[in-house]
């Protein structure tokens, strides 16, 4: 942060009314700089307590709350705009701008850092952590219960056999075994073949692997406007189209890939739909 900004930030923070909510036992002006925490925050508190979400919240390619976020303020994570909002709590990421975090520390604004959960258990713990910070434990437990109910309902029925599957996003990106999506795939009866090839979290899966040993289900990502042509072509490759009689392709948008929390609800719904379509296609092929 430039030295001349420090007095400006302090002045913004000390503006009359900046501490108006100090008497409240819970934060009343909350800013989120974390795309994944955005979707938790918006579920747990009334929207008048949200001073701003991250700008990613309005991006329909990345966010599951884009429609709701259009009616709420956003920031681009600069120290000046965050301080000007006079928050009493900032929810941020371990990967957020260090300059902004340093500025918040200098003017005494409380912030909490959040990592990326690698499991369903870690994700539910994060929901509870956010809820506790907000003074919204009952709402947090209700959200955890709703997520857990969706996960339980999505489990593979005991009379069905698991199917093999892989995530295949633009650029060939796949979700590995040690990721929330990987765990959700296994829970819904989609055995993730990326684990065979050493993909633990998120990295590309070679097209040759899919062609040589196609899974029952390919969870294909949507391409975003302006995406590089090469990235778009890989998920529409003619070699994959040639496998349509052996492999069911289902849409699995990137906005379901990176965040957990309440995003797990639409994620398992998409996985269940893909599973049911693949099972139906498999039965039809067997009947021929």
N, C-alpha and C positions, 0 to 999 in steps of 0.2 A: 504494500500500500504506500502511495506517495505521501511524504511527510506533511504536505499542505492539506491533505484530506483529514488528518486526525482532528483538528479543531472543528472542522465542519461536521464530522460524524458526532463529536461530543455535543455540539450545539443542537443537532437534530434530536439526539437522544434526550437532552435536557429541556427540550421545548415544553412549556406548560401543558399539562395533560398527559405527558408521556407515561407517568406513573399512576394514571387515574384509576387503573384497575388493581392497584397494589393491595387494596383491602380484601380482594377476592382470594379465597384459599386455593383456587385453581387458575391456571393460565386462561386468560380471556382474549388475548391477541396472539394467535399462534401462526407461525410461518413455517411452511414445509419447503425444504430445498431438495427433497428426496422423492423421486418419481414413485417409488414403491410405497413409501410412507404416506404419500398423498392419498392413495386409495384406502388406507386404513383410517387416516384422519377424517376424511369426509363421511365415513360411516359412524364415527364415534361421538362427534360433537355437532351442535347446531351450527349452521353455516355462518351465523353472525360472529362466531368466535374465531373464524378462519381469516386471518389478515391477508394471507396469500398462500398459493400453492406454487409448485415449481412450474416453469413454462412447459415442461414436457406433459403436464396433466391435460393440456388441450390438444395434444397431438393424437389423432385417432389411430395412427399406425402403431403407437407405442403405449397408449393409455387406454384402460377400460373405463375411465371416468370422464372421457373427453366431453360428453354432452353436459354433464353437471358442471365441469370445470369452466365451461364458457361463461357461466354466470358468477364466477368468483375471480378475485384479483390473482395475478401471477407475478412472479419475479424472474429475472434472468441471473439471479445469484450474486449480483454486485453488492458490495458492502453498503454503498450509498442508499440504494433502494430498500435494502432490508432494514437498515437502521431507521430510515425515514418512516417506515411502517410502525415503529415503536412497539415491537413485539415483546411479550414477556416470556416467550419460549420459541426457540427455533429448532426444528427437527431437520437434521441434515445427514449427510452421508460421509463415510470415511474417505470417499473419493471426491468430495466437494472441494471447491476452491480454498486453498489454505489461506490466501490473502483475506477472504471474507471471514473465515473463522477467526483469524488473528484480529481483525477489526472488531468483531463482536466481543471478543475477549477484552480488548482494550477499553471498550465503553461499558463493559459489565452486563452485556445481554446474555442471558442463559441460553446455551444450546446443548443439544444431545446428539451424539453420533450413532448411526445405525449401519451395521454391515448387511451383507446379502445372505439370507438364510440358505443353507444347503439341504434342508430336509423339512418335511411337514412339521415335525416336532419343533424345530427351531423357529419356523414361521409362526406357529401358534403362540410360542413364547414371546415372539416379537410383538404380536398383537396385544398380548397382555402387558408387555412393557410399555407400549405406547399408551394404552388405556390408563395405566397407573400414573404416568406422567400428566395426563390430561384430567385426572380425577374422574375418569369415566369407567371404573371397573365393572359396574353392571352391564354397561353397553359393550364392553370388551368381552365379557363372558357370553353375552348373547351372540356376538359376532363369531366367537370361537365355536359355539354350539351350532350355529348355522353352517359354518364351514365343515365341521365334523359330520353333520347330518348329510351334507352333499357328498362328502367322501364315502361315507358308509353306503349311501344309496348307489354310488357308482361302482362298487366292487363287482368283480366278475361273478355271475351266478355260479353256484357250485356244480351245476350240470353242464357247464360250458368249458371247453378247452381254451387255454390262452393262445393268443395269436402273436406272431412276431411283428415288430414295428420299428420304424425309425422316424425321427424328426428330420425334415430336409428343408431348410430355410434358404432364401436367396444367398448366393455365395457358397452353398453347400453346408452351411452351419447346422450342426446337430446338437442335441442335448444328450449328455452322458448319464451314466449310472448315478454319479454323485451330485445330482441336481434335483431340485424340487419336481421339475417336469418328469425327469427319469423315474422318480418315486411314484408320481401320479400314474405314469404309464403302467408300471408294474401292478399298482393297486387296481387299475381298471382292466387288467388282463391282457395288456399289450407288452410283451417281452421285448425290451429295448436291445436291438442287435448292436447298437453303437458300443455297448460294453465289450463285445467281442474284439473290437478294433482299438481298444485303449482310449476311447473317448470318455473321460471322467466327468467333465462339466460341459463346457461349450467350446467346440471347435469343429472345423469342417470334416465331413465324412466323404471320402472320395467317391465319385460317381461310379468308378469301376467296381467298388464293393457292392453297390446296390444292384448293378447289372449282373454281376457274377453270382450273387446270392440274394435275390430280391426278398424282402419281407412280405408278410401278408398285407400289411398296411403301411403306406407312406404318408406321413403327416406333413403336407406341403405348405410352405409359407406363402403369404400374399406378397406381391411386389409393391413397393410404395411408389408414388409418383416421382419421377426423376431418378429412379434407381438405375445404376449403371446397367447397360444392356447385357453385359456378360453375367452379372448376378441374376438378372431376370431369366436369361436363357437357361441357366443350369437347372432350375426347377421345372422347366418346360422342355427339357432336352428330348429329342426324338427317341433316344435309347430308353427313356422312362416311358414314353408313350407306347413303345413296342411291348411293354410288359403289362399293359392294362388288363389283359386276360388272366394274368397271374396275381396281380397286385392291386388292391384297392387304394386309390389316392383320395385323401380327404384334406380339406382346408384346416390348417391350424395356424391362425394368425400370430405374428411375432408379439403382439400385445399380450398374449397369454403365456409367453415364454419366459420373460425375465423377472417378473414379480410374483410373489406368493400372496400370503394374506388372503383377502377376499377375492383376489384374482383366481385363486384355486377353484372357486365355484364355477365360473364359466369354462375354466380349463378342463375340469373333469367332465363337464357336459359335452364339450367338443370331442373329448377322447371317447366317451361312451357312444356318441353318435357315430364316430369313425369305426368303433368296434362293431356296432350293430350292423352297419352297412357292409363291413367286411364279412361278418358271419353270414349275412343274407346272400352275399355274392358267392361265398364258399358253398353254401347249401345248394344254390342254383347250379353251380358247376358240377357238384356231385350228382345232381338229379338228371343231368344230361346223358 
